[in-house]
């Protein structure tokens, strides 16, 4: 399956919190936050996280990022793929 046609959703093992001006992802393991694995998100990463609902395809997320941020489609696609691979690696997202 083409990567751009996949849809991802947030894993139940991750909690998303906005604290002051920072957005963080905290993995929850056995009902305890793993403080060594807290991830701070930049603006683009936060927007991608917000868009992932298990229905919207990666292609659509890429299109929204290109529209909302000043980035070339090729760069947006490359960065999006790398970011989603990182989130998948830490079990923050699963295919919808």
Beta strands, then each sheet from edge to edge (+ up, - down):
strand 1: 8-10
strand 2: 14-19
strand 3: 22-29
strand 4: 32-41
strand 5: 93-95
sheet 1: 1+ 5-
sheet 2: 2+ 3- 4+
end
